[in-house]
Amino acid sequence: MDPNQLFAHALPLPRPWTVTSSTLEGKPKKLTLMVDLVEGTKSLPCSWCGKQSRIHDRRERRWRHLNF
Ligand SMILES: [Zn+2]
């Protein structure tokens, strides 16, 4: 299985979210995952009511997940 798909299942990330890259480097080892929307995604469900809303901007953000 592709490592990016493996991490997407482990998180777990619902579509249209997907892992686009994974790198393991440094001392101590740090795992960095890039998460993005599947190409062509035009809308996402509201996290409160579930209503579909068009995507109008995108920003790169970082957060720390629990250790794998
Ligand atoms: Zn809503």
PDB file of the backbone (N, CA, C, O) and the ligand in Angstrom, with CONECT records:
HET     ZN  A 101       1
ATOM      1  N   MET A   1       0.847  -1.193   0.000  1.00  0.00           N
ATOM      2  CA  MET A   1       0.000   0.000   0.000  1.00  0.00           C
ATOM      3  C   MET A   1       0.886   1.248   0.000  1.00  0.00           C
ATOM      4  O   MET A   1       1.924   1.282   0.661  1.00  0.00           O
ATOM      5  N   ASP A   2       0.474   2.252  -0.733  1.00  0.00           N
ATOM      6  CA  ASP A   2       1.157   3.538  -0.794  1.00  0.00           C
ATOM      7  C   ASP A   2       1.206   4.133   0.625  1.00  0.00           C
ATOM      8  O   ASP A   2       0.173   4.163   1.295  1.00  0.00           O
ATOM      9  N   PRO A   3       2.387   4.613   1.113  1.00  0.00           N
ATOM     10  CA  PRO A   3       2.472   5.168   2.473  1.00  0.00           C
ATOM     11  C   PRO A   3       1.491   6.315   2.711  1.00  0.00           C
ATOM     12  O   PRO A   3       0.946   6.430   3.809  1.00  0.00           O
ATOM     13  N   ASN A   4       1.255   7.162   1.714  1.00  0.00           N
ATOM     14  CA  ASN A   4       0.315   8.277   1.894  1.00  0.00           C
ATOM     15  C   ASN A   4      -1.098   7.763   2.142  1.00  0.00           C
ATOM     16  O   ASN A   4      -1.823   8.311   2.973  1.00  0.00           O
ATOM     17  N   GLN A   5      -1.493   6.706   1.421  1.00  0.00           N
ATOM     18  CA  GLN A   5      -2.823   6.112   1.635  1.00  0.00           C
ATOM     19  C   GLN A   5      -2.902   5.482   3.015  1.00  0.00           C
ATOM     20  O   GLN A   5      -3.937   5.556   3.677  1.00  0.00           O
ATOM     21  N   LEU A   6      -1.812   4.863   3.449  1.00  0.00           N
ATOM     22  CA  LEU A   6      -1.768   4.235   4.771  1.00  0.00           C
ATOM     23  C   LEU A   6      -1.992   5.284   5.862  1.00  0.00           C
ATOM     24  O   LEU A   6      -2.775   5.052   6.783  1.00  0.00           O
ATOM     25  N   PHE A   7      -1.320   6.430   5.774  1.00  0.00           N
ATOM     26  CA  PHE A   7      -1.491   7.494   6.767  1.00  0.00           C
ATOM     27  C   PHE A   7      -2.899   8.086   6.704  1.00  0.00           C
ATOM     28  O   PHE A   7      -3.479   8.409   7.740  1.00  0.00           O
ATOM     29  N   ALA A   8      -3.451   8.230   5.502  1.00  0.00           N
ATOM     30  CA  ALA A   8      -4.824   8.757   5.359  1.00  0.00           C
ATOM     31  C   ALA A   8      -5.812   7.845   6.082  1.00  0.00           C
ATOM     32  O   ALA A   8      -6.770   8.330   6.683  1.00  0.00           O
ATOM     33  N   HIS A   9      -5.590   6.519   6.032  1.00  0.00           N
ATOM     34  CA  HIS A   9      -6.472   5.577   6.729  1.00  0.00           C
ATOM     35  C   HIS A   9      -6.224   5.612   8.222  1.00  0.00           C
ATOM     36  O   HIS A   9      -7.159   5.460   9.008  1.00  0.00           O
ATOM     37  N   ALA A  10      -4.967   5.812   8.632  1.00  0.00           N
ATOM     38  CA  ALA A  10      -4.616   5.785  10.052  1.00  0.00           C
ATOM     39  C   ALA A  10      -5.145   7.007  10.797  1.00  0.00           C
ATOM     40  O   ALA A  10      -5.416   6.919  11.995  1.00  0.00           O
ATOM     41  N   LEU A  11      -5.300   8.154  10.113  1.00  0.00           N
ATOM     42  CA  LEU A  11      -5.692   9.382  10.838  1.00  0.00           C
ATOM     43  C   LEU A  11      -7.098   9.360  11.433  1.00  0.00           C
ATOM     44  O   LEU A  11      -7.167   9.811  12.576  1.00  0.00           O
ATOM     45  N   PRO A  12      -8.182   8.944  10.904  1.00  0.00           N
ATOM     46  CA  PRO A  12      -8.535   8.695   9.509  1.00  0.00           C
ATOM     47  C   PRO A  12      -9.050   9.988   8.858  1.00  0.00           C
ATOM     48  O   PRO A  12      -9.692  10.810   9.511  1.00  0.00           O
ATOM     49  N   LEU A  13      -8.759  10.147   7.580  1.00  0.00           N
ATOM     50  CA  LEU A  13      -9.183  11.332   6.835  1.00  0.00           C
ATOM     51  C   LEU A  13     -10.331  10.977   5.901  1.00  0.00           C
ATOM     52  O   LEU A  13     -10.176  10.108   5.043  1.00  0.00           O
ATOM     53  N   PRO A  14     -11.488  11.634   6.050  1.00  0.00           N
ATOM     54  CA  PRO A  14     -12.587  11.372   5.113  1.00  0.00           C
ATOM     55  C   PRO A  14     -12.326  12.074   3.788  1.00  0.00           C
ATOM     56  O   PRO A  14     -11.740  13.156   3.779  1.00  0.00           O
ATOM     57  N   ARG A  15     -12.745  11.485   2.663  1.00  0.00           N
ATOM     58  CA  ARG A  15     -12.666  12.185   1.396  1.00  0.00           C
ATOM     59  C   ARG A  15     -13.555  13.413   1.468  1.00  0.00           C
ATOM     60  O   ARG A  15     -14.612  13.352   2.097  1.00  0.00           O
ATOM     61  N   PRO A  16     -13.179  14.519   0.858  1.00  0.00           N
ATOM     62  CA  PRO A  16     -12.154  14.669  -0.169  1.00  0.00           C
ATOM     63  C   PRO A  16     -10.764  14.968   0.381  1.00  0.00           C
ATOM     64  O   PRO A  16      -9.874  15.309  -0.398  1.00  0.00           O
ATOM     65  N   TRP A  17     -10.534  14.853   1.716  1.00  0.00           N
ATOM     66  CA  TRP A  17      -9.197  15.074   2.262  1.00  0.00           C
ATOM     67  C   TRP A  17      -8.320  13.880   1.957  1.00  0.00           C
ATOM     68  O   TRP A  17      -8.783  12.740   1.972  1.00  0.00           O
ATOM     69  N   THR A  18      -7.036  14.146   1.677  1.00  0.00           N
ATOM     70  CA  THR A  18      -6.107  13.074   1.376  1.00  0.00           C
ATOM     71  C   THR A  18      -4.691  13.480   1.782  1.00  0.00           C
ATOM     72  O   THR A  18      -4.398  14.672   1.881  1.00  0.00           O
ATOM     73  N   VAL A  19      -3.822  12.519   2.013  1.00  0.00           N
ATOM     74  CA  VAL A  19      -2.414  12.780   2.312  1.00  0.00           C
ATOM     75  C   VAL A  19      -1.666  12.825   0.984  1.00  0.00           C
ATOM     76  O   VAL A  19      -1.704  11.869   0.208  1.00  0.00           O
ATOM     77  N   THR A  20      -0.981  13.952   0.726  1.00  0.00           N
ATOM     78  CA  THR A  20      -0.292  14.104  -0.559  1.00  0.00           C
ATOM     79  C   THR A  20       1.206  13.839  -0.459  1.00  0.00           C
ATOM     80  O   THR A  20       1.848  13.575  -1.475  1.00  0.00           O
ATOM     81  N   SER A  21       1.785  13.903   0.762  1.00  0.00           N
ATOM     82  CA  SER A  21       3.193  13.539   0.922  1.00  0.00           C
ATOM     83  C   SER A  21       3.453  13.183   2.373  1.00  0.00           C
ATOM     84  O   SER A  21       2.744  13.632   3.273  1.00  0.00           O
ATOM     85  N   SER A  22       4.474  12.373   2.589  1.00  0.00           N
ATOM     86  CA  SER A  22       4.879  11.993   3.946  1.00  0.00           C
ATOM     87  C   SER A  22       6.395  11.909   3.978  1.00  0.00           C
ATOM     88  O   SER A  22       7.007  11.259   3.130  1.00  0.00           O
ATOM     89  N   THR A  23       7.007  12.581   4.976  1.00  0.00           N
ATOM     90  CA  THR A  23       8.461  12.543   5.127  1.00  0.00           C
ATOM     91  C   THR A  23       8.800  12.254   6.579  1.00  0.00           C
ATOM     92  O   THR A  23       8.123  12.719   7.496  1.00  0.00           O
ATOM     93  N   LEU A  24       9.851  11.483   6.771  1.00  0.00           N
ATOM     94  CA  LEU A  24      10.330  11.153   8.103  1.00  0.00           C
ATOM     95  C   LEU A  24      11.795  11.550   8.149  1.00  0.00           C
ATOM     96  O   LEU A  24      12.627  10.968   7.453  1.00  0.00           O
ATOM     97  N   GLU A  25      12.115  12.570   8.995  1.00  0.00           N
ATOM     98  CA  GLU A  25      13.500  13.044   9.028  1.00  0.00           C
ATOM     99  C   GLU A  25      13.808  13.695  10.359  1.00  0.00           C
ATOM    100  O   GLU A  25      12.908  13.967  11.155  1.00  0.00           O
ATOM    101  N   GLY A  26      15.105  13.949  10.600  1.00  0.00           N
ATOM    102  CA  GLY A  26      15.570  14.637  11.797  1.00  0.00           C
ATOM    103  C   GLY A  26      15.916  13.686  12.921  1.00  0.00           C
ATOM    104  O   GLY A  26      15.706  12.476  12.840  1.00  0.00           O
ATOM    105  N   LYS A  27      16.465  14.290  13.991  1.00  0.00           N
ATOM    106  CA  LYS A  27      16.793  13.541  15.201  1.00  0.00           C
ATOM    107  C   LYS A  27      16.342  14.343  16.398  1.00  0.00           C
ATOM    108  O   LYS A  27      16.957  15.374  16.668  1.00  0.00           O
ATOM    109  N   PRO A  28      15.319  13.958  17.138  1.00  0.00           N
ATOM    110  CA  PRO A  28      14.571  12.718  16.944  1.00  0.00           C
ATOM    111  C   PRO A  28      13.727  12.778  15.672  1.00  0.00           C
ATOM    112  O   PRO A  28      13.455  13.858  15.148  1.00  0.00           O
ATOM    113  N   LYS A  29      13.321  11.617  15.186  1.00  0.00           N
ATOM    114  CA  LYS A  29      12.560  11.535  13.936  1.00  0.00           C
ATOM    115  C   LYS A  29      11.256  12.316  14.035  1.00  0.00           C
ATOM    116  O   LYS A  29      10.526  12.217  15.021  1.00  0.00           O
ATOM    117  N   LYS A  30      10.980  13.096  12.991  1.00  0.00           N
ATOM    118  CA  LYS A  30       9.730  13.850  12.907  1.00  0.00           C
ATOM    119  C   LYS A  30       9.005  13.457  11.629  1.00  0.00           C
ATOM    120  O   LYS A  30       9.561  13.536  10.533  1.00  0.00           O
ATOM    121  N   LEU A  31       7.762  13.034  11.785  1.00  0.00           N
ATOM    122  CA  LEU A  31       6.933  12.657  10.642  1.00  0.00           C
ATOM    123  C   LEU A  31       6.122  13.877  10.216  1.00  0.00           C
ATOM    124  O   LEU A  31       5.380  14.444  11.018  1.00  0.00           O
ATOM    125  N   THR A  32       6.261  14.279   8.960  1.00  0.00           N
ATOM    126  CA  THR A  32       5.498  15.405   8.423  1.00  0.00           C
ATOM    127  C   THR A  32       4.596  14.899   7.312  1.00  0.00           C
ATOM    128  O   THR A  32       5.055  14.294   6.343  1.00  0.00           O
ATOM    129  N   LEU A  33       3.299  15.157   7.469  1.00  0.00           N
ATOM    130  CA  LEU A  33       2.314  14.761   6.454  1.00  0.00           C
ATOM    131  C   LEU A  33       1.724  16.009   5.837  1.00  0.00           C
ATOM    132  O   LEU A  33       1.359  16.941   6.555  1.00  0.00           O
ATOM    133  N   MET A  34       1.624  16.044   4.526  1.00  0.00           N
ATOM    134  CA  MET A  34       0.923  17.129   3.829  1.00  0.00           C
ATOM    135  C   MET A  34      -0.472  16.612   3.506  1.00  0.00           C
ATOM    136  O   MET A  34      -0.630  15.564   2.880  1.00  0.00           O
ATOM    137  N   VAL A  35      -1.478  17.360   3.940  1.00  0.00           N
ATOM    138  CA  VAL A  35      -2.874  16.990   3.717  1.00  0.00           C
ATOM    139  C   VAL A  35      -3.502  18.031   2.806  1.00  0.00           C
ATOM    140  O   VAL A  35      -3.324  19.232   3.013  1.00  0.00           O
ATOM    141  N   ASP A  36      -4.231  17.580   1.807  1.00  0.00           N
ATOM    142  CA  ASP A  36      -4.852  18.501   0.858  1.00  0.00           C
ATOM    143  C   ASP A  36      -6.179  17.904   0.405  1.00  0.00           C
ATOM    144  O   ASP A  36      -6.505  16.760   0.721  1.00  0.00           O
ATOM    145  N   LEU A  37      -6.923  18.691  -0.331  1.00  0.00           N
ATOM    146  CA  LEU A  37      -8.175  18.214  -0.908  1.00  0.00           C
ATOM    147  C   LEU A  37      -7.898  17.507  -2.222  1.00  0.00           C
ATOM    148  O   LEU A  37      -6.976  17.879  -2.948  1.00  0.00           O
ATOM    149  N   VAL A  38      -8.688  16.493  -2.530  1.00  0.00           N
ATOM    150  CA  VAL A  38      -8.588  15.833  -3.823  1.00  0.00           C
ATOM    151  C   VAL A  38      -8.809  16.891  -4.899  1.00  0.00           C
ATOM    152  O   VAL A  38      -9.710  17.722  -4.788  1.00  0.00           O
ATOM    153  N   GLU A  39      -7.970  16.853  -5.954  1.00  0.00           N
ATOM    154  CA  GLU A  39      -8.051  17.842  -7.023  1.00  0.00           C
ATOM    155  C   GLU A  39      -9.462  17.931  -7.583  1.00  0.00           C
ATOM    156  O   GLU A  39     -10.108  16.914  -7.833  1.00  0.00           O
ATOM    157  N   GLY A  40      -9.927  19.149  -7.777  1.00  0.00           N
ATOM    158  CA  GLY A  40     -11.248  19.364  -8.352  1.00  0.00           C
ATOM    159  C   GLY A  40     -12.343  19.552  -7.307  1.00  0.00           C
ATOM    160  O   GLY A  40     -13.495  19.804  -7.659  1.00  0.00           O
ATOM    161  N   THR A  41     -11.990  19.431  -6.003  1.00  0.00           N
ATOM    162  CA  THR A  41     -12.984  19.627  -4.950  1.00  0.00           C
ATOM    163  C   THR A  41     -13.430  21.090  -4.939  1.00  0.00           C
ATOM    164  O   THR A  41     -12.598  21.992  -4.836  1.00  0.00           O
ATOM    165  N   LYS A  42     -14.730  21.325  -5.043  1.00  0.00           N
ATOM    166  CA  LYS A  42     -15.253  22.694  -5.127  1.00  0.00           C
ATOM    167  C   LYS A  42     -15.994  23.116  -3.855  1.00  0.00           C
ATOM    168  O   LYS A  42     -16.194  24.308  -3.625  1.00  0.00           O
ATOM    169  N   SER A  43     -16.404  22.144  -3.023  1.00  0.00           N
ATOM    170  CA  SER A  43     -17.163  22.490  -1.822  1.00  0.00           C
ATOM    171  C   SER A  43     -16.863  21.482  -0.718  1.00  0.00           C
ATOM    172  O   SER A  43     -16.381  20.376  -0.961  1.00  0.00           O
ATOM    173  N   LEU A  44     -17.173  21.916   0.520  1.00  0.00           N
ATOM    174  CA  LEU A  44     -16.995  21.062   1.700  1.00  0.00           C
ATOM    175  C   LEU A  44     -18.230  21.191   2.579  1.00  0.00           C
ATOM    176  O   LEU A  44     -18.906  22.219   2.555  1.00  0.00           O
ATOM    177  N   PRO A  45     -18.530  20.148   3.357  1.00  0.00           N
ATOM    178  CA  PRO A  45     -19.669  20.261   4.274  1.00  0.00           C
ATOM    179  C   PRO A  45     -19.313  21.115   5.484  1.00  0.00           C
ATOM    180  O   PRO A  45     -18.192  21.034   5.987  1.00  0.00           O
ATOM    181  N   CYS A  46     -20.249  21.931   5.957  1.00  0.00           N
ATOM    182  CA  CYS A  46     -20.087  22.724   7.171  1.00  0.00           C
ATOM    183  C   CYS A  46     -19.882  21.749   8.340  1.00  0.00           C
ATOM    184  O   CYS A  46     -20.584  20.744   8.449  1.00  0.00           O
ATOM    185  N   SER A  47     -18.903  22.061   9.217  1.00  0.00           N
ATOM    186  CA  SER A  47     -18.626  21.156  10.338  1.00  0.00           C
ATOM    187  C   SER A  47     -19.729  21.184  11.397  1.00  0.00           C
ATOM    188  O   SER A  47     -19.776  20.298  12.251  1.00  0.00           O
ATOM    189  N   TRP A  48     -20.623  22.187  11.361  1.00  0.00           N
ATOM    190  CA  TRP A  48     -21.719  22.279  12.342  1.00  0.00           C
ATOM    191  C   TRP A  48     -23.000  21.650  11.824  1.00  0.00           C
ATOM    192  O   TRP A  48     -23.599  20.804  12.489  1.00  0.00           O
ATOM    193  N   CYS A  49     -23.427  22.074  10.608  1.00  0.00           N
ATOM    194  CA  CYS A  49     -24.744  21.624  10.123  1.00  0.00           C
ATOM    195  C   CYS A  49     -24.664  20.665   8.932  1.00  0.00           C
ATOM    196  O   CYS A  49     -25.678  20.079   8.553  1.00  0.00           O
ATOM    197  N   GLY A  50     -23.490  20.495   8.340  1.00  0.00           N
ATOM    198  CA  GLY A  50     -23.343  19.559   7.225  1.00  0.00           C
ATOM    199  C   GLY A  50     -23.699  20.133   5.871  1.00  0.00           C
ATOM    200  O   GLY A  50     -23.533  19.452   4.858  1.00  0.00           O
ATOM    201  N   LYS A  51     -24.189  21.382   5.817  1.00  0.00           N
ATOM    202  CA  LYS A  51     -24.563  21.993   4.536  1.00  0.00           C
ATOM    203  C   LYS A  51     -23.320  22.190   3.673  1.00  0.00           C
ATOM    204  O   LYS A  51     -22.292  22.656   4.164  1.00  0.00           O
ATOM    205  N   GLN A  52     -23.409  21.835   2.381  1.00  0.00           N
ATOM    206  CA  GLN A  52     -22.286  22.021   1.455  1.00  0.00           C
ATOM    207  C   GLN A  52     -22.061  23.501   1.206  1.00  0.00           C
ATOM    208  O   GLN A  52     -23.012  24.241   0.954  1.00  0.00           O
ATOM    209  N   SER A  53     -20.792  23.945   1.273  1.00  0.00           N
ATOM    210  CA  SER A  53     -20.440  25.343   1.010  1.00  0.00           C
ATOM    211  C   SER A  53     -19.245  25.385   0.071  1.00  0.00           C
ATOM    212  O   SER A  53     -18.332  24.566   0.165  1.00  0.00           O
ATOM    213  N   ARG A  54     -19.268  26.365  -0.844  1.00  0.00           N
ATOM    214  CA  ARG A  54     -18.169  26.509  -1.798  1.00  0.00           C
ATOM    215  C   ARG A  54     -16.892  26.923  -1.072  1.00  0.00           C
ATOM    216  O   ARG A  54     -16.938  27.668  -0.093  1.00  0.00           O
ATOM    217  N   ILE A  55     -15.753  26.434  -1.559  1.00  0.00           N
ATOM    218  CA  ILE A  55     -14.445  26.818  -1.024  1.00  0.00           C
ATOM    219  C   ILE A  55     -14.084  28.165  -1.639  1.00  0.00           C
ATOM    220  O   ILE A  55     -14.136  28.326  -2.859  1.00  0.00           O
ATOM    221  N   HIS A  56     -13.712  29.155  -0.783  1.00  0.00           N
ATOM    222  CA  HIS A  56     -13.386  30.463  -1.344  1.00  0.00           C
ATOM    223  C   HIS A  56     -11.956  30.889  -1.047  1.00  0.00           C
ATOM    224  O   HIS A  56     -11.498  31.877  -1.622  1.00  0.00           O
ATOM    225  N   ASP A  57     -11.222  30.188  -0.170  1.00  0.00           N
ATOM    226  CA  ASP A  57      -9.804  30.498   0.019  1.00  0.00           C
ATOM    227  C   ASP A  57      -9.105  29.269   0.596  1.00  0.00           C
ATOM    228  O   ASP A  57      -9.739  28.330   1.077  1.00  0.00           O
ATOM    229  N   ARG A  58      -7.774  29.311   0.530  1.00  0.00           N
ATOM    230  CA  ARG A  58      -6.969  28.194   1.032  1.00  0.00           C
ATOM    231  C   ARG A  58      -5.728  28.772   1.691  1.00  0.00           C
ATOM    232  O   ARG A  58      -5.127  29.717   1.180  1.00  0.00           O
ATOM    233  N   ARG A  59      -5.345  28.195   2.839  1.00  0.00           N
ATOM    234  CA  ARG A  59      -4.122  28.584   3.534  1.00  0.00           C
ATOM    235  C   ARG A  59      -3.428  27.346   4.056  1.00  0.00           C
ATOM    236  O   ARG A  59      -4.083  26.383   4.456  1.00  0.00           O
ATOM    237  N   GLU A  60      -2.092  27.366   4.054  1.00  0.00           N
ATOM    238  CA  GLU A  60      -1.343  26.259   4.641  1.00  0.00           C
ATOM    239  C   GLU A  60      -1.307  26.466   6.149  1.00  0.00           C
ATOM    240  O   GLU A  60      -0.994  27.557   6.626  1.00  0.00           O
ATOM    241  N   ARG A  61      -1.623  25.432   6.885  1.00  0.00           N
ATOM    242  CA  ARG A  61      -1.602  25.491   8.354  1.00  0.00           C
ATOM    243  C   ARG A  61      -0.860  24.282   8.883  1.00  0.00           C
ATOM    244  O   ARG A  61      -0.735  23.267   8.198  1.00  0.00           O
ATOM    245  N   ARG A  62      -0.359  24.398  10.137  1.00  0.00           N
ATOM    246  CA  ARG A  62       0.350  23.300  10.785  1.00  0.00           C
ATOM    247  C   ARG A  62      -0.317  22.986  12.106  1.00  0.00           C
ATOM    248  O   ARG A  62      -0.723  23.891  12.836  1.00  0.00           O
ATOM    249  N   TRP A  63      -0.429  21.731  12.409  1.00  0.00           N
ATOM    250  CA  TRP A  63      -0.860  21.334  13.741  1.00  0.00           C
ATOM    251  C   TRP A  63      -0.139  20.063  14.131  1.00  0.00           C
ATOM    252  O   TRP A  63       0.313  19.287  13.289  1.00  0.00           O
ATOM    253  N   ARG A  64      -0.047  19.875  15.443  1.00  0.00           N
ATOM    254  CA  ARG A  64       0.640  18.693  15.951  1.00  0.00           C
ATOM    255  C   ARG A  64      -0.395  17.650  16.297  1.00  0.00           C
ATOM    256  O   ARG A  64      -1.313  17.896  17.079  1.00  0.00           O
ATOM    257  N   HIS A  65      -0.232  16.468  15.696  1.00  0.00           N
ATOM    258  CA  HIS A  65      -1.127  15.350  15.950  1.00  0.00           C
ATOM    259  C   HIS A  65      -0.543  14.498  17.069  1.00  0.00           C
ATOM    260  O   HIS A  65       0.632  14.633  17.410  1.00  0.00           O
ATOM    261  N   LEU A  66      -1.347  13.640  17.630  1.00  0.00           N
ATOM    262  CA  LEU A  66      -0.824  12.679  18.604  1.00  0.00           C
ATOM    263  C   LEU A  66       0.288  11.861  17.950  1.00  0.00           C
ATOM    264  O   LEU A  66       0.286  11.663  16.735  1.00  0.00           O
ATOM    265  N   ASN A  67       1.227  11.391  18.748  1.00  0.00           N
ATOM    266  CA  ASN A  67       2.324  10.604  18.198  1.00  0.00           C
ATOM    267  C   ASN A  67       1.827   9.313  17.558  1.00  0.00           C
ATOM    268  O   ASN A  67       0.917   8.661  18.070  1.00  0.00           O
ATOM    269  N   PHE A  68       2.437   8.957  16.434  1.00  0.00           N
ATOM    270  CA  PHE A  68       2.148   7.668  15.802  1.00  0.00           C
ATOM    271  C   PHE A  68       2.953   6.588  16.493  1.00  0.00           C
ATOM    272  O   PHE A  68       2.864   5.418  16.121  1.00  0.00           O
TER     273      PHE A  68
HETATM  274 ZN    ZN A 101     -23.445  25.243   8.882  1.00  0.00          ZN2+
END
